[in-house]
Structure formats: structure tokens, C-alpha cells
Amino acid sequence: MRALGNIWYMAAWPEEIEQGKLFHRQIIGEHILFFRDENGQIHAIGDRCPHRFAPLHIGQQVGNAVECKYHGLRFGADGACMFNPQGNGAIPKAARVPAFATTEKYGIVWIWMGDPERADPAAVPDFPVLEPDDYAVGHGYLKVNAHYELESDNIMDLSHIEFLHPLFSTEAVRRGKTSSSQEGDVVWSKRFISNDSLPSFLEEIFFLKPGTPADRWLDCRWQAPALIELYSGATPTGRPREEGHEAPSVHFFTPETEKTTHYFYGICCPRSMGEGAQRRADEQTEAVRSPFLEEDLPVIEAQQAMIGDADFMSLQPILLPGDAGGGRARQVLARMIAAEEARN
């Protein structure tokens, strides 16, 4: 599939990859096997045994190696076969699988799918709302049967929440003032809604007294490949923004295939809230799972089904005001992919 290679993708939440257990996930079409070595460090190698192409993840971990269930070949963290129980034990030169660089930062496992020599952990983007000393983060994951850019579009244009998410929205969303901007390869999509009557769920989130008219903002920050921070906040109508409360969240989309996506989301609560910050983050993450799963996901998957194998832009989608940010993001990503392909 067409996707950036030389960039960090979110691969997993750390708790998904357990000590002593093999973990499989497909990323940009590649089957990857993740495991922790005896020191707890995470490694990622190709999941397809080069002998008879059995998936390595159905095998077992032996020390710091992975043993194929079919014929017992063992592969180390560098992808090379290190043990052959067959015949005289000679190891064929081609007995190896790809190895992928990984790093852990912000409570996330990242993977580099491109040139291993360019895999610099310092290139993981900055996410202040994921700094563990400053924020407690609730973790969520969904598998989506749709292209990852459709999911990115969905967050960058939040005009849909009026129609899909009564838990989050009122009709005032359509009156919101929208804007988009670009800073290098970073795209902002913003919506400001004034004098809104918020649902009780949001009044609680933003510490507003019931029935208080509110000014509300929804600011999305996108960067490649599809990493979005959503800064959602509110203040009593007419009051300065700094007097309000904000509930940041992250929405990271990793392509599995051309038509399937890994959706990682997290709700972030400031540690300044005290000991209850993690509990609050976990509760809010659980609260939004149902709308994501039962409201967003069916529409986006139905959207993908209608698009089928067609190129999205070839269908000539009409444009509405809220599409500006998502459109910019698509253009940035397309340019980056084209530039990478030209270098290769």
C-alpha cells in the first residue's frame, strides 16, 4: 500500500505486549511480531517464517528468541535465524526475517517501517498532553474497517458531532466559527462555538454548573501520518478562555491495510487534579468508547464500503466549510508520500 515508510507509527499501547507472550499486528500491510526480551525491551520482527511461511506469532518465545511452531527455527531480535534443529543444524544464509526499530515514548510503543538507519527516536513528535508527569491518560483501541485517512477526516471535521453524538453536542455546533491553518507540515482545524447549552456529560467534564451557557472550542492538531491531538474546552459564555477547563485527547490512526485501520485513542487529565486524575481519565475513556464504536465506526465503515476500490479524490467529493483542515492534511500527506517515493 502507499504509505510513508520513514516515519514513526504508533504500534501499540505498552500493556498490549506482555512479557513472555508473542503479539502480532499488521502495519501498512506488513505482518509484524512483537515481543519483549528478558530485560523487558520490546522488539519487532517480520512475522512470516522464511521456511514454509508459517506465522511466527503462533510459536513461542525461548529466551530472547522466537521459535517457529512448524519446524523449530529460532529467530533473534535482529531477525536472523540463530538456531536450526533440523539436519546438521546448518543455518541457510537467507534464513532471516526483517527487523524493525521500535521505541517507547509517552506511554506508547512506536515502530519505524522504513530505512532502519534513519530510525531516530528523537524524531518521535512531541505530545505535551502525553507527558506522564503532567497528565494521566486513559487508553482505548478500536479496529476500523476503513482507510486511515477517512478516520483522520472524521476528527479534523467535527461538524458531524451534532448528528452522530448527542452525548457531545447540540445544534449550536453548526453555528460555530471554523478556521484552519498550517505550520510547516502541521495542520490545525479549529471550531469555536459561542453561547452553547452543553449536555450534562460535557458540563461535568468542563466543571460548569448545570444550565450555564458556555463558549466552547474544538481545536485539532494533525501531523503525519495521522496523529491528532484534540483540545476540547469550554468556559462560561463571555469569559476568557484561560478561565475555562480543557479536556485534551489524542486520536492516532495507524494503517493496517488499504481498507483497515488501528485506532488508538486516549483521554488526558492533568495530574494537578490529584490522585483521582487517572481514575477520571479511565472513566472518560470508557464513556467515549460507546459513541466511537456504535456511532462513528458504522458510518465510516459504510463510507468505505461505498468508496470501494476507488481513489477518494477521484470521486470528486464536494467541499463544506469544515473540510478545510482535513483537506490540508490530505495534501500534506500526499506530498510527503510522493517525495519519499521520488527519493526511492
ZAMI-585748 format. One record per atom (N, C-alpha, C): x, y, z; residue in one letter. Coordinates in steps of 0.02 Angstrom, whole numbers, padded with zeros to 5 digits, always signed. Example, Ala and Ser with C-alpha at 12.3 -4.5 7.8 and 13.67 -1.06 7.14 Angstrom:
2
+00660-00284+00390a
+00615-00225+00390a
+00660-00165+00390a
+00642-00112+00354s
+00684-00053+00357s
+00645+00002+00394s
END
This chain:
344
+00041-00059+00000m
+00000+00000+00000m
+00044+00062+00000m
+00016+00118-00025r
+00053+00181-00025r
+00049+00212+00045r
+00105+00219+00076a
+00107+00248+00143a
+00178+00270+00157a
+00186+00316+00203l
+00253+00337+00223l
+00289+00279+00257l
+00353+00272+00241g
+00393+00222+00275g
+00437+00253+00328g
+00470+00308+00311n
+00518+00338+00356n
+00484+00387+00403n
+00445+00358+00448i
+00409+00397+00498i
+00390+00349+00554i
+00380+00376+00614w
+00360+00334+00670w
+00284+00324+00670w
+00263+00261+00674y
+00193+00244+00681y
+00180+00219+00752y
+00121+00235+00777m
+00102+00204+00840m
+00086+00131+00826m
+00119+00086+00865a
+00110+00014+00854a
+00064-00017+00906a
+00067+00008+00968a
+00028-00024+01022a
+00032+00019+01084a
-00015+00007+01130w
-00006+00029+01199w
+00040-00022+01232w
+00085-00002+01275p
+00134-00049+01304p
+00103-00111+01337p
+00045-00102+01368e
+00016-00160+01403e
-00009-00214+01355e
-00016-00197+01291e
-00036-00248+01243e
+00019-00300+01231e
+00081-00280+01241i
+00138-00325+01229i
+00163-00349+01296i
+00143-00409+01315e
+00158-00435+01382e
+00222-00476+01381e
+00256-00475+01438q
+00317-00514+01445q
+00302-00588+01434q
+00342-00620+01393g
+00335-00692+01381g
+00281-00711+01332g
+00244-00662+01304k
+00191-00676+01256k
+00205-00642+01190k
+00192-00678+01136l
+00203-00651+01069l
+00141-00612+01047l
+00153-00556+01015f
+00098-00512+00995f
+00105-00495+00921f
+00051-00504+00884h
+00051-00492+00811h
+00008-00432+00795h
+00032-00391+00748r
-00009-00337+00722r
+00016-00321+00651r
-00031-00308+00606q
-00014-00290+00538q
-00012-00214+00532q
+00041-00188+00503i
+00051-00116+00496i
+00073-00101+00425i
+00039-00055+00392i
+00047-00038+00321i
+00060-00100+00279i
+00020-00151+00291g
+00022-00212+00251g
+00072-00263+00274g
+00116-00246+00321e
+00168-00293+00344e
+00145-00328+00408e
+00154-00394+00410h
+00138-00432+00470h
+00199-00428+00517h
+00187-00400+00577i
+00241-00388+00624i
+00230-00429+00688i
+00283-00458+00713l
+00282-00493+00777l
+00319-00452+00829l
+00286-00438+00884f
+00315-00400+00939f
+00327-00447+00998f
+00383-00436+01032f
+00395-00474+01095f
+00443-00434+01138f
+00441-00449+01202r
+00487-00418+01249r
+00544-00467+01265r
+00605-00443+01265d
+00660-00486+01284d
+00662-00495+01360d
+00711-00530+01385e
+00713-00545+01456e
+00723-00484+01500e
+00744-00429+01469n
+00751-00366+01505n
+00690-00321+01498n
+00640-00345+01463g
+00579-00307+01454g
+00578-00261+01393g
+00634-00258+01356q
+00636-00216+01297q
+00595-00246+01240q
+00558-00204+01204i
+00515-00227+01150i
+00553-00230+01085i
+00542-00285+01048h
+00572-00294+00982h
+00517-00310+00932h
+00530-00296+00869a
+00482-00309+00816a
+00518-00340+00756a
+00493-00397+00734i
+00522-00431+00676i
+00465-00453+00630i
+00483-00471+00568g
+00433-00497+00522g
+00402-00561+00549g
+00338-00569+00537d
+00301-00624+00568d
+00299-00687+00525d
+00326-00684+00464r
+00320-00741+00418r
+00386-00779+00415r
+00385-00841+00438c
+00445-00883+00437c
+00467-00893+00364c
+00532-00884+00349p
+00555-00890+00280p
+00560-00962+00255p
+00545-01010+00298h
+00549-01080+00277h
+00486-01102+00240h
+00431-01107+00275r
+00368-01126+00244r
+00313-01075+00258r
+00334-01016+00280f
+00291-00957+00285f
+00237-00963+00339f
+00250-01003+00389a
+00204-01006+00446a
+00210-00941+00486a
+00156-00918+00518p
+00161-00859+00560p
+00200-00874+00624p
+00250-00833+00637l
+00290-00845+00696l
+00252-00833+00761l
+00200-00791+00758h
+00166-00774+00820h
+00127-00832+00850h
+00118-00887+00812i
+00085-00946+00842i
+00136-00992+00875i
+00200-00972+00871g
+00252-01011+00904g
+00260-00992+00976g
+00322-00992+01000q
+00335-00975+01070q
+00401-00937+01076q
+00407-00900+01131q
+00469-00865+01145q
+00514-00911+01185q
+00577-00916+01165v
+00627-00955+01200v
+00685-00908+01216v
+00688-00887+01278g
+00739-00838+01296g
+00726-00773+01259g
+00776-00750+01222n
+00769-00689+01183n
+00757-00704+01109n
+00733-00763+01094a
+00719-00783+01025a
+00647-00806+01019a
+00624-00809+00956v
+00557-00834+00941v
+00564-00898+00901v
+00529-00950+00925e
+00533-01016+00893e
+00472-01028+00850e
+00484-01045+00787c
+00429-01061+00741c
+00396-01126+00762c
+00331-01126+00765k
+00293-01184+00788k
+00297-01243+00738k
+00312-01227+00675y
+00309-01278+00622y
+00371-01323+00621y
+00431-01294+00618h
+00491-01335+00613h
+00546-01315+00662h
+00530-01270+00709g
+00576-01256+00763g
+00632-01208+00751g
+00634-01175+00693l
+00685-01123+00682l
+00675-01067+00732l
+00730-01038+00756r
+00726-00984+00804r
+00756-00921+00776r
+00723-00865+00788f
+00744-00801+00761f
+00755-00751+00818f
+00810-00713+00814g
+00826-00664+00865g
+00797-00596+00850g
+00811-00549+00893a
+00783-00482+00886a
+00807-00446+00824a
+00864-00468+00796d
+00889-00438+00734d
+00860-00470+00672d
+00815-00519+00682g
+00782-00553+00626g
+00819-00612+00599g
+00882-00623+00619a
+00921-00679+00593a
+00903-00744+00628a
+00903-00799+00590c
+00894-00865+00620c
+00955-00881+00661c
+00945-00901+00722m
+01001-00915+00767m
+01004-00988+00789m
+00954-01027+00767f
+00954-01098+00786f
+00912-01137+00735f
+00941-01192+00711n
+00906-01237+00665n
+00910-01308+00693n
+00855-01336+00716p
+00857-01403+00745p
+00858-01459+00692p
+00854-01441+00629q
+00849-01490+00576q
+00918-01511+00549q
+00925-01575+00532g
+00986-01600+00500g
+01048-01587+00542g
+01100-01559+00510n
+01162-01545+00546n
+01162-01477+00580n
+01106-01443+00577g
+01099-01379+00611g
+01125-01319+00572g
+01147-01331+00510a
+01171-01275+00469a
+01114-01225+00458a
+01131-01162+00461i
+01081-01109+00453i
+01088-01078+00383i
+01038-01084+00340p
+01041-01053+00273p
+01051-00977+00279p
+01090-00949+00232k
+01103-00877+00233k
+01039-00836+00229k
+00989-00862+00193a
+00927-00825+00184a
+00878-00834+00242a
+00900-00870+00293a
+00855-00883+00350a
+00852-00823+00396a
+00815-00774+00377r
+00806-00715+00418r
+00740-00681+00400r
+00716-00641+00445v
+00655-00601+00434v
+00674-00529+00445v
+00634-00481+00420p
+00651-00411+00432p
+00648-00394+00506p
+00689-00346+00525a
+00687-00319+00593a
+00668-00245+00589a
+00627-00223+00635f
+00602-00154+00634f
+00621-00119+00698f
+00643-00057+00691a
+00660-00018+00751a
+00597+00000+00790a
+00602-00003+00856t
+00547+00017+00900t
+00575+00063+00954t
+00531+00101+00983t
+00549+00142+01041t
+00486+00153+01082t
+00495+00165+01146e
+00438+00181+01190e
+00445+00254+01213e
+00393+00292+01202k
+00391+00361+01224k
+00319+00382+01234k
+00307+00422+01286y
+00240+00445+01303y
+00192+00388+01318y
+00218+00332+01344g
+00174+00276+01358g
+00147+00243+01296g
+00185+00246+01242i
+00165+00219+01177i
+00223+00180+01147i
+00208+00124+01114v
+00258+00087+01075v
+00255+00113+01003v
+00312+00138+00979w
+00317+00163+00911w
+00359+00116+00868w
+00344+00113+00804i
+00381+00071+00758i
+00400+00111+00696i
+00459+00098+00670w
+00485+00130+00610w
+00483+00079+00554w
+00444+00092+00502m
+00434+00043+00449m
+00480+00053+00389m
+00519+00107+00390g
+00562+00122+00333g
+00634+00101+00343g
+00680+00142+00317d
+00752+00128+00319d
+00774+00127+00393d
+00798+00069+00417p
+00817+00064+00488p
+00871+00114+00508p
+00914+00133+00462e
+00968+00180+00478e
+00942+00250+00492e
+00881+00264+00471r
+00853+00330+00482r
+00806+00332+00543r
+00803+00277+00579a
+00756+00272+00635a
+00784+00306+00697a
+00773+00371+00703d
+00798+00410+00759d
+00742+00419+00810d
+00749+00392+00871p
+00696+00400+00921p
+00680+00473+00936p
+00728+00518+00924a
+00716+00589+00936a
+00665+00617+00887a
+00651+00581+00833a
+00603+00604+00782a
+00531+00588+00801a
+00520+00553+00856v
+00451+00545+00880v
+00423+00614+00896v
+00365+00632+00869p
+00339+00700+00880p
+00326+00714+00954p
+00326+00778+00971d
+00313+00799+01040d
+00238+00800+01053d
+00218+00771+01109f
+00148+00771+01130f
+00146+00790+01204f
+00143+00854+01219p
+00143+00876+01289p
+00086+00845+01330p
+00028+00832+01299v
-00028+00805+01338v
-00018+00731+01355v
+00036+00701+01331l
+00051+00632+01348l
+00111+00626+01396l
+00137+00683+01417e
+00192+00681+01466e
+00166+00650+01531e
+00193+00592+01550p
+00166+00556+01608p
+00169+00595+01673p
+00217+00640+01681d
+00221+00679+01743d
+00167+00733+01746d
+00140+00751+01689d
+00092+00806+01686d
+00020+00783+01676d
+00011+00725+01643y
-00056+00702+01626y
-00064+00627+01640y
-00122+00610+01665a
-00144+00540+01668a
-00183+00526+01604a
-00172+00468+01573v
-00201+00453+01508v
-00239+00388+01511v
-00302+00390+01489g
-00341+00329+01481g
-00329+00301+01411g
-00325+00236+01404h
-00308+00205+01341h
-00368+00171+01308h
-00375+00178+01242g
-00427+00144+01205g
-00402+00121+01138g
-00434+00070+01110y
-00415+00044+01044y
-00477+00018+01009y
-00480+00032+00943l
-00532+00003+00901l
-00501-00018+00834l
-00525-00072+00807k
-00507-00093+00739k
-00562-00067+00692k
-00543-00031+00640v
-00591+00001+00595v
-00581-00026+00525v
-00635-00047+00493n
-00632-00072+00425n
-00641-00015+00376n
-00591+00029+00375a
-00592+00087+00331a
-00521+00114+00326a
-00509+00152+00272h
-00444+00183+00261h
-00429+00234+00317h
-00366+00239+00337y
-00349+00281+00394y
-00362+00355+00382y
-00359+00378+00320e
-00372+00449+00307e
-00446+00467+00317e
-00491+00418+00309l
-00561+00431+00324l
-00570+00444+00399l
-00533+00408+00440e
-00536+00419+00512e
-00506+00487+00529e
-00451+00504+00496s
-00421+00569+00508s
-00468+00625+00489s
-00501+00619+00432d
-00551+00668+00410d
-00605+00676+00464d
-00625+00621+00494n
-00680+00621+00542n
-00665+00663+00603n
-00603+00663+00626i
-00584+00703+00684i
-00571+00775+00663i
-00541+00785+00605m
-00524+00853+00584m
-00586+00895+00568m
-00641+00863+00551d
-00704+00900+00540d
-00756+00875+00589d
-00764+00911+00644l
-00809+00889+00697l
-00880+00917+00690l
-00897+00942+00630s
-00965+00963+00619s
-01014+00905+00625s
-00988+00843+00617h
-01031+00785+00619h
-01057+00769+00689h
-01026+00798+00741i
-01046+00776+00808i
-01118+00796+00824i
-01143+00849+00792e
-01213+00868+00803e
-01261+00812+00783e
-01242+00775+00732f
-01287+00725+00704f
-01272+00654+00729f
-01210+00641+00747l
-01191+00573+00769l
-01188+00566+00845l
-01171+00620+00880h
-01153+00613+00951h
-01194+00659+00997h
-01253+00640+01015p
-01292+00682+01062p
-01258+00689+01130p
-01215+00641+01147l
-01178+00645+01211l
-01131+00705+01211l
-01106+00724+01152f
-01055+00776+01147f
-01081+00843+01122f
-01143+00848+01098s
-01158+00903+01055s
-01230+00928+01060s
-01240+00989+01032t
-01306+01018+01021t
-01306+01048+00951t
-01362+01077+00930e
-01366+01106+00863e
-01322+01168+00857e
-01298+01194+00913a
-01255+01254+00910a
-01191+01241+00873a
-01172+01178+00864v
-01110+01162+00829v
-01110+01191+00759v
-01167+01190+00726r
-01170+01214+00657r
-01158+01290+00653r
-01169+01324+00709r
-01156+01397+00710r
-01084+01414+00725r
-01044+01363+00739g
-00975+01375+00758g
-00934+01408+00703g
-00887+01448+00723k
-00841+01480+00676k
-00782+01432+00665k
-00769+01416+00602t
-00715+01369+00585t
-00656+01405+00554t
-00597+01377+00565s
-00537+01403+00534s
-00487+01347+00528s
-00440+01354+00483s
-00385+01306+00476s
-00321+01344+00461s
-00265+01314+00481s
-00200+01345+00469s
-00148+01291+00464s
-00090+01310+00441q
-00036+01262+00431q
+00030+01291+00455q
+00066+01252+00494e
+00132+01271+00518e
+00182+01218+00496e
+00215+01230+00440g
+00258+01178+00411g
+00214+01120+00388g
+00226+01061+00415d
+00186+01002+00399d
+00133+00987+00452d
+00122+01034+00497v
+00071+01026+00549v
+00009+01067+00529v
-00049+01036+00534v
-00112+01068+00514v
-00158+01075+00574v
-00187+01135+00580w
-00237+01148+00632w
-00307+01154+00600w
-00356+01126+00633s
-00426+01135+00615s
-00464+01155+00678s
-00495+01215+00678k
-00524+01241+00739k
-00598+01258+00729k
-00636+01248+00782r
-00707+01267+00783r
-00723+01299+00850r
-00751+01360+00847f
-00770+01395+00909f
-00845+01404+00909f
-00877+01382+00963i
-00950+01383+00970i
-00968+01428+01029i
-01006+01479+01017s
-01023+01526+01070s
-01094+01516+01095s
-01103+01532+01159n
-01169+01531+01191n
-01205+01464+01180n
-01172+01411+01198d
-01199+01344+01189d
-01229+01319+01255d
-01280+01277+01250s
-01308+01242+01308s
-01283+01171+01305s
-01234+01156+01346l
-01199+01092+01340l
-01239+01035+01371l
-01233+00974+01343p
-01260+00915+01376p
-01228+00906+01445p
-01263+00872+01490s
-01239+00865+01558s
-01171+00831+01562s
-01158+00784+01516f
-01093+00749+01515f
-01037+00799+01507f
-01046+00848+01462l
-00994+00897+01450l
-00990+00949+01505l
-01047+00966+01535e
-01045+01012+01592e
-01001+00983+01647e
-01006+00918+01658e
-00964+00886+01709e
-00891+00887+01688e
-00878+00871+01625i
-00809+00869+01600i
-00775+00937+01609i
-00812+00991+01594f
-00783+01058+01595f
-00797+01096+01660f
-00823+01061+01711f
-00834+01090+01777f
-00880+01152+01774f
-00933+01147+01734l
-00981+01201+01729l
-01042+01185+01771l
-01072+01235+01801k
-01134+01225+01838k
-01190+01208+01788k
-01236+01163+01807p
-01289+01144+01761p
-01327+01205+01735p
-01338+01205+01669g
-01376+01258+01637g
-01336+01321+01621g
-01271+01319+01634t
-01229+01378+01619t
-01216+01384+01544t
-01235+01439+01512p
-01217+01449+01441p
-01141+01449+01435p
-01116+01418+01382a
-01044+01409+01376a
-01018+01428+01307a
-00957+01452+01306d
-00918+01458+01245d
-00872+01397+01242d
-00869+01367+01184r
-00836+01302+01178r
-00789+01301+01118r
-00732+01269+01126w
-00685+01264+01071w
-00666+01191+01058w
-00654+01176+00995l
-00632+01110+00972l
-00574+01122+00924l
-00513+01115+00950d
-00453+01129+00911d
-00416+01064+00897d
-00407+01048+00834c
-00374+00986+00813c
-00305+01002+00783c
-00256+00966+00806r
-00187+00975+00780r
-00166+00909+00747r
-00156+00910+00682w
-00138+00850+00643w
-00065+00852+00623w
-00033+00793+00625q
+00032+00785+00593q
+00037+00714+00567q
+00080+00706+00516a
+00086+00642+00482a
+00113+00589+00530a
+00093+00525+00517p
+00050+00503+00463p
-00025+00517+00475p
-00047+00512+00538a
-00116+00528+00555a
-00121+00531+00631a
-00085+00578+00659l
-00081+00586+00732l
-00116+00651+00750l
-00171+00647+00786i
-00212+00706+00800i
-00219+00716+00875i
-00206+00778+00896e
-00222+00799+00964e
-00286+00842+00959e
-00333+00828+01002l
-00396+00866+01004l
-00399+00903+01071l
-00399+00969+01067y
-00405+01011+01127y
-00477+01036+01130y
-00515+01005+01174s
-00586+01022+01183s
-00594+01057+01250s
-00625+01116+01249g
-00632+01152+01311g
-00693+01197+01311g
-00708+01225+01369a
-00766+01270+01375a
-00756+01317+01434a
-00790+01374+01429t
-00790+01423+01483t
-00859+01456+01484t
-00882+01482+01540p
-00946+01518+01539p
-00945+01572+01485p
-01000+01579+01451t
-01004+01625+01394t
-00978+01694+01412t
-00933+01718+01369g
-00905+01784+01378g
-00843+01788+01420g
-00825+01733+01454r
-00766+01734+01497r
-00704+01715+01456r
-00645+01739+01476p
-00583+01722+01440p
-00570+01647+01439p
-00539+01626+01387r
-00525+01554+01378r
-00484+01526+01435r
-00436+01565+01460e
-00392+01541+01513e
-00430+01527+01579e
-00492+01552+01585e
-00531+01538+01645e
-00570+01473+01639e
-00570+01444+01579g
-00609+01383+01568g
-00569+01320+01584g
-00597+01264+01566h
-00565+01199+01575h
-00559+01165+01508h
-00506+01127+01500e
-00492+01093+01437e
-00484+01019+01450e
-00509+00977+01404a
-00503+00905+01408a
-00469+00879+01345a
-00402+00877+01346p
-00367+00855+01286p
-00376+00780+01274p
-00371+00761+01211s
-00372+00690+01193s
-00327+00680+01133s
-00307+00618+01123v
-00267+00601+01064v
-00303+00548+01023v
-00295+00553+00958h
-00327+00507+00911h
-00274+00489+00858h
-00244+00431+00866f
-00189+00410+00824f
-00212+00352+00779f
-00204+00361+00714f
-00228+00311+00666f
-00168+00281+00629f
-00161+00215+00636t
-00108+00178+00603t
-00138+00133+00550t
-00118+00142+00487p
-00147+00098+00435p
-00126+00026+00444p
-00175-00018+00442e
-00161-00089+00442e
-00153-00112+00369e
-00204-00098+00329t
-00204-00112+00257t
-00236-00052+00222t
-00247-00057+00158e
-00280-00003+00121e
-00351+00011+00147e
-00382-00039+00178k
-00451-00030+00199k
-00463-00046+00272k
-00411-00050+00312t
-00420-00063+00383t
-00370-00020+00423t
-00390-00001+00483t
-00352+00047+00523t
-00352+00027+00596t
-00295+00039+00628h
-00291+00034+00701h
-00304+00104+00730h
-00354+00109+00772y
-00373+00173+00802y
-00355+00170+00876y
-00305+00209+00895f
-00284+00216+00964f
-00308+00284+00990f
-00343+00285+01045y
-00366+00348+01072y
-00352+00352+01147y
-00343+00412+01170g
-00329+00422+01241g
-00358+00487+01266g
-00386+00486+01326i
-00413+00545+01359i
-00363+00566+01413i
-00345+00630+01413c
-00291+00654+01455c
-00318+00700+01510c
-00301+00685+01571c
-00322+00726+01628c
-00260+00752+01665c
-00257+00816+01680p
-00199+00845+01714p
-00186+00813+01782p
-00123+00800+01797r
-00105+00774+01862r
-00122+00823+01918r
-00131+00886+01900s
-00149+00936+01950s
-00216+00921+01983s
-00256+00876+01952m
-00319+00857+01982m
-00309+00813+02044m
-00248+00790+02053g
-00234+00749+02112g
-00239+00675+02098g
-00249+00636+02152e
-00248+00563+02147e
-00303+00536+02102e
-00356+00574+02092g
-00412+00549+02052g
-00402+00560+01977g
-00345+00587+01956a
-00335+00603+01885a
-00338+00540+01842a
-00304+00487+01862q
-00304+00426+01822q
-00373+00394+01820q
-00407+00393+01876r
-00475+00366+01877r
-00520+00405+01831r
-00515+00471+01833r
-00557+00513+01790r
-00540+00501+01716r
-00476+00495+01699a
-00456+00482+01630a
-00483+00415+01606a
-00479+00365+01649d
-00503+00298+01630d
-00579+00298+01621d
-00614+00333+01666e
-00687+00335+01661e
-00710+00372+01597e
-00677+00426+01581q
-00696+00463+01521q
-00679+00423+01458q
-00624+00387+01459t
-00606+00345+01402t
-00658+00291+01391t
-00682+00262+01445e
-00733+00210+01439e
-00799+00241+01415e
-00813+00302+01437a
-00876+00335+01418a
-00879+00350+01344a
-00822+00367+01313v
-00823+00384+01242v
-00818+00323+01197v
-00802+00266+01225r
-00795+00206+01183r
-00860+00189+01147r
-00915+00193+01182s
-00979+00175+01152s
-00997+00221+01093s
-00992+00287+01099p
-01004+00329+01041p
-00957+00315+00983p
-00892+00305+00998f
-00845+00290+00945f
-00864+00225+00909f
-00881+00174+00949l
-00894+00108+00922l
-00962+00103+00888l
-01013+00134+00918e
-01081+00124+00894e
-01106+00181+00849e
-01071+00237+00848e
-01095+00294+00808e
-01046+00312+00752e
-00983+00325+00769d
-00934+00341+00717d
-00919+00281+00672d
-00901+00226+00703l
-00874+00170+00665l
-00921+00143+00612l
-00986+00133+00626p
-01030+00107+00573p
-01035+00153+00512p
-01034+00220+00525v
-01039+00267+00469v
-00975+00266+00428v
-00917+00266+00461i
-00854+00268+00425i
-00843+00203+00386i
-00862+00147+00416e
-00855+00084+00379e
-00904+00081+00320e
-00964+00109+00328a
-01011+00111+00273a
-00985+00158+00218a
-00954+00212+00239q
-00922+00259+00192q
-00869+00222+00150q
-00827+00183+00184q
-00775+00145+00148q
-00806+00096+00099q
-00860+00063+00120a
-00893+00015+00076a
-00919+00048+00013a
-00945+00110+00019m
-00970+00145-00039m
-00913+00169-00085m
-00857+00186-00055i
-00799+00207-00095i
-00768+00147-00132i
-00768+00090-00098g
-00740+00029-00128g
-00667+00037-00144g
-00648+00018-00204d
-00578+00022-00225d
-00560+00088-00259d
-00607+00133-00263a
-00595+00197-00297a
-00548+00241-00256a
-00509+00282-00290d
-00470+00333-00256d
-00518+00387-00230d
-00509+00407-00168f
-00555+00454-00136f
-00564+00517-00178f
-00509+00548-00198m
-00513+00611-00233m
-00542+00603-00304m
-00535+00543-00333s
-00562+00533-00400s
-00638+00536-00400s
-00668+00528-00343l
-00741+00531-00338l
-00766+00604-00333l
-00719+00650-00330q
-00734+00721-00330q
-00783+00740-00273q
-00761+00730-00210p
-00805+00748-00154p
-00818+00823-00152p
-00880+00841-00138i
-00895+00912-00130i
-00864+00935-00064i
-00853+01000-00059l
-00819+01028+00000l
-00866+01072+00039l
-00866+01065+00106l
-00903+01107+00152l
-00852+01144+00196l
-00873+01196+00231p
-00825+01237+00268p
-00781+01196+00316p
-00809+01146+00348g
-00770+01108+00397g
-00717+01063+00367g
-00716+01057+00300d
-00668+01012+00267d
-00599+01043+00258d
-00592+01107+00273a
-00529+01142+00257a
-00469+01110+00291a
-00473+01096+00356g
-00417+01067+00392g
-00399+00998+00367g
-00450+00956+00360g
-00438+00888+00336g
-00410+00888+00265g
-00434+00935+00224g
-00407+00940+00157g
-00334+00958+00156g
-00315+01005+00199r
-00244+01024+00205r
-00203+00963+00226r
-00228+00925+00275a
-00192+00867+00299a
-00182+00815+00243a
-00234+00804+00204r
-00227+00758+00147r
-00173+00782+00098r
-00171+00846+00085q
-00122+00873+00039q
-00051+00865+00066q
-00042+00879+00130v
+00024+00871+00160v
+00047+00799+00156v
+00004+00752+00175l
+00022+00682+00174l
+00038+00658+00103l
-00003+00678+00055a
+00009+00658-00015a
+00077+00684-00039a
+00093+00746-00021r
+00158+00774-00041r
+00215+00736-00009r
+00209+00718+00055m
+00262+00683+00089m
+00272+00613+00060m
+00218+00578+00044i
+00224+00511+00014i
+00256+00516-00055i
+00235+00565-00095a
+00263+00573-00162a
+00338+00588-00158a
+00358+00631-00111a
+00428+00648-00104a
+00469+00587-00083a
+00443+00547-00039e
+00478+00487-00018e
+00485+00437-00075e
+00431+00428-00113e
+00434+00383-00170e
+00484+00408-00222e
+00489+00474-00232a
+00536+00501-00280a
+00609+00487-00259a
+00621+00491-00194r
+00690+00478-00168r
+00709+00405-00176r
+00658+00362-00171n
+00672+00290-00176n
+00678+00268-00248n
END
